[in-house]
Amino acid sequence: MEGSLPQSGPLSPSLWRTCRVLANRTRLRLLSTLLDEPDQTVSAVAHKAGVPLAVASLYLRALNARGLLGARRQGRWVYYRPSSDRSIHGSAVLLAALERAFADERNPVEAVFRHATAFTHARRIRLIQTMTSGPQTPGAMQRATRFSRPALLRHLAKLKARGYVVRDSGGYGLARPQGRLAATLLALAAAQPHARNGKGGRK
């Protein structure tokens, strides 16, 4: 991995659910609009992003629930701005990484979407955790996770395609992803508590 990974606690609610929220280009456009100009009403964000008001309201609430947006009510209006929720561990470091990605990437919506889709399933996060001590063979990972072999290989293929896993003579191991967002997601995944059955999402 590129240098040392950011130090952070596990994201709660779960990282895979947060990434499911981020793995949506419309939500990312709304987030981008607020990063460019914080403290906007739902209707203003919807207008600038070209999104129906009802959809914008729903999607902004979803980002707020994941600890990435703050909301304040003033009369009949609700204003949103990028703000981490201190009660959600990991939200501050993730939001900082997202801000950097939107500032630095040529096509930030596509870049963030691609990274987020690597972590939209709890089983992929569990696989990341099995590789933190070094490369693992599929057989070793299957014994550790009790995933079926087809599911194991399917999720490994997704992580490999997104640049988080490489395959070598020792089996599958963690890659050295470039950029702050990738390093942050990998660090959060490694620290994320996992469900015993490894389930969560189908994407």
C-alpha positions as CSV (number, residue, x, y, z in Angstrom):
1,M,0.0,0.0,0.0
2,E,1.1,3.6,-0.7
3,G,2.9,4.7,2.5
4,S,1.0,4.1,5.7
5,L,-2.7,3.8,5.7
6,P,-4.8,6.5,7.4
7,Q,-5.5,5.6,11.0
8,S,-9.3,5.5,11.7
9,G,-11.9,3.5,13.5
10,P,-14.4,1.3,11.7
11,L,-17.1,3.1,9.9
12,S,-20.5,2.6,11.6
13,P,-23.0,2.2,10.0
14,S,-21.2,-0.4,8.0
15,L,-18.8,0.6,5.2
16,W,-20.5,-1.5,2.6
17,R,-23.8,0.3,3.2
18,T,-22.0,3.7,2.9
19,C,-20.4,2.6,-0.3
20,R,-23.7,1.5,-1.7
21,V,-24.9,5.1,-1.1
22,L,-21.8,6.4,-2.9
23,A,-22.0,4.0,-5.8
24,N,-24.7,6.1,-7.5
25,R,-23.7,8.8,-10.0
26,T,-26.7,11.0,-9.2
27,R,-25.9,11.1,-5.5
28,L,-22.2,11.9,-6.3
29,R,-23.4,14.8,-8.5
30,L,-25.4,16.1,-5.6
31,L,-22.4,15.7,-3.3
32,S,-20.2,17.5,-5.9
33,T,-22.6,20.4,-6.0
34,L,-22.4,20.8,-2.2
35,L,-18.6,20.5,-2.2
36,D,-18.5,23.4,-4.7
37,E,-20.9,25.5,-2.8
38,P,-21.9,24.4,0.8
39,D,-25.1,25.4,2.6
40,Q,-27.6,25.1,-0.1
41,T,-31.3,24.2,0.1
42,V,-32.6,21.0,-1.4
43,S,-34.3,22.8,-4.2
44,A,-31.1,24.7,-5.1
45,V,-29.0,21.6,-5.1
46,A,-31.6,19.8,-7.2
47,H,-31.8,22.6,-9.7
48,K,-28.0,22.9,-10.1
49,A,-27.5,19.1,-10.4
50,G,-30.5,18.7,-12.8
51,V,-32.3,16.2,-10.5
52,P,-36.0,16.1,-9.6
53,L,-36.7,17.7,-6.2
54,A,-38.1,14.5,-4.7
55,V,-35.1,12.5,-5.8
56,A,-32.6,15.1,-4.5
57,S,-34.4,15.2,-1.1
58,L,-34.2,11.4,-0.8
59,Y,-30.6,11.2,-1.9
60,L,-29.4,14.0,0.3
61,R,-31.0,12.3,3.3
62,A,-29.2,9.1,2.4
63,L,-25.8,10.9,2.3
64,N,-26.7,12.6,5.6
65,A,-27.5,9.2,7.2
66,R,-24.0,8.0,6.2
67,G,-22.4,10.8,8.1
68,L,-21.2,12.7,5.0
69,L,-23.6,15.7,5.0
70,G,-24.8,18.0,7.7
71,A,-28.3,19.4,7.6
72,R,-29.9,22.4,9.3
73,R,-33.5,23.6,9.2
74,Q,-34.3,27.3,8.8
75,G,-38.0,27.9,8.7
76,R,-39.4,25.7,6.0
77,W,-36.1,25.2,4.3
78,V,-33.4,22.5,4.9
79,Y,-29.8,23.4,4.1
80,Y,-27.2,20.8,3.5
81,R,-23.4,21.1,3.6
82,P,-20.5,18.6,3.6
83,S,-19.9,17.7,7.2
84,S,-18.9,14.5,9.0
85,D,-20.9,13.1,11.8
86,R,-18.7,12.6,14.9
87,S,-21.0,9.8,16.1
88,I,-20.0,7.8,13.0
89,H,-16.5,6.5,13.2
90,G,-14.6,6.9,10.0
91,S,-16.9,9.5,8.4
92,A,-14.4,12.4,8.9
93,V,-11.5,10.6,7.2
94,L,-13.8,9.3,4.4
95,L,-15.2,12.8,3.7
96,A,-11.8,14.3,3.6
97,A,-10.7,11.7,1.1
98,L,-13.8,12.3,-1.0
99,E,-13.1,16.1,-0.9
100,R,-9.6,15.4,-2.2
101,A,-10.9,13.1,-5.0
102,F,-13.4,15.7,-6.2
103,A,-10.7,18.4,-6.2
104,D,-8.0,16.3,-7.9
105,E,-9.7,13.8,-10.3
106,R,-10.4,14.8,-13.9
107,N,-13.7,13.0,-13.8
108,P,-14.4,12.7,-10.0
109,V,-17.9,11.2,-10.3
110,E,-16.6,8.3,-12.3
111,A,-13.5,7.9,-10.1
112,V,-15.4,7.9,-6.9
113,F,-18.1,5.6,-8.3
114,R,-15.4,3.1,-9.4
115,H,-13.8,3.0,-6.0
116,A,-17.1,2.8,-4.1
117,T,-18.3,-0.2,-6.1
118,A,-15.3,-2.2,-4.9
119,F,-16.8,-2.2,-1.4
120,T,-20.6,-2.5,-1.9
121,H,-20.7,-6.0,-0.5
122,A,-19.8,-7.2,3.1
123,R,-18.1,-10.3,1.6
124,R,-15.5,-8.2,-0.2
125,I,-14.7,-6.4,3.0
126,R,-14.3,-9.7,4.7
127,L,-11.9,-10.9,1.9
128,I,-9.8,-7.7,2.3
129,Q,-9.5,-8.6,6.0
130,T,-8.2,-12.1,5.3
131,M,-5.4,-10.6,3.2
132,T,-4.1,-8.0,5.7
133,S,-1.6,-10.5,7.0
134,G,-0.3,-11.3,3.5
135,P,-1.3,-13.1,0.3
136,Q,-3.7,-16.0,0.7
137,T,-4.7,-18.9,-1.5
138,P,-8.3,-19.3,-2.5
139,G,-8.5,-22.4,-0.4
140,A,-7.2,-20.6,2.7
141,M,-9.7,-17.7,2.2
142,Q,-12.5,-20.2,1.6
143,R,-11.7,-21.9,4.9
144,A,-11.5,-18.6,6.8
145,T,-14.7,-17.1,5.4
146,R,-16.8,-20.2,4.5
147,F,-17.8,-18.6,1.3
148,S,-18.7,-20.9,-1.6
149,R,-15.9,-21.1,-4.2
150,P,-18.0,-19.4,-7.0
151,A,-18.8,-16.5,-4.6
152,L,-15.2,-16.2,-3.4
153,L,-13.9,-16.0,-7.0
154,R,-16.6,-13.6,-8.1
155,H,-15.8,-11.1,-5.3
156,L,-12.1,-11.5,-5.7
157,A,-12.5,-10.7,-9.4
158,K,-14.4,-7.5,-8.5
159,L,-11.7,-6.4,-6.1
160,K,-9.0,-7.2,-8.7
161,A,-10.8,-5.2,-11.4
162,R,-11.0,-2.2,-9.1
163,G,-7.3,-2.4,-8.3
164,Y,-7.5,-3.5,-4.7
165,V,-6.3,-7.0,-5.1
166,V,-3.5,-8.6,-7.1
167,R,-2.7,-12.3,-7.8
168,D,0.8,-13.7,-7.6
169,S,2.6,-16.9,-6.8
170,G,1.5,-16.7,-3.2
171,G,-2.2,-16.4,-4.1
172,Y,-4.2,-13.2,-3.8
173,G,-2.9,-10.2,-1.9
174,L,-3.7,-6.5,-1.4
175,A,-2.6,-4.2,-4.1
176,R,-1.0,-0.8,-3.7
177,P,-3.8,1.5,-4.8
178,Q,-3.0,5.0,-5.8
179,G,-4.6,8.0,-4.2
180,R,-6.0,9.0,-0.8
181,L,-9.5,7.8,-1.4
182,A,-8.3,4.3,-2.3
183,A,-6.0,4.1,0.7
184,T,-8.8,5.4,3.0
185,L,-11.3,2.8,1.8
186,L,-8.8,0.1,2.2
187,A,-7.9,1.1,5.7
188,L,-11.6,1.4,6.7
189,A,-12.3,-2.0,5.1
190,A,-9.5,-3.6,7.1
191,A,-10.8,-2.2,10.3
192,Q,-14.5,-2.9,9.6
193,P,-16.2,-5.4,12.0
194,H,-17.8,-8.2,9.9
195,A,-20.9,-10.2,10.2
196,R,-20.3,-13.8,11.0
197,N,-22.1,-15.0,7.9
198,G,-20.3,-12.5,5.7
199,K,-23.6,-11.4,4.0
200,G,-24.6,-8.0,3.0
201,G,-25.8,-6.7,-0.4
202,R,-25.7,-8.4,-3.8
203,K,-23.8,-5.9,-6.0
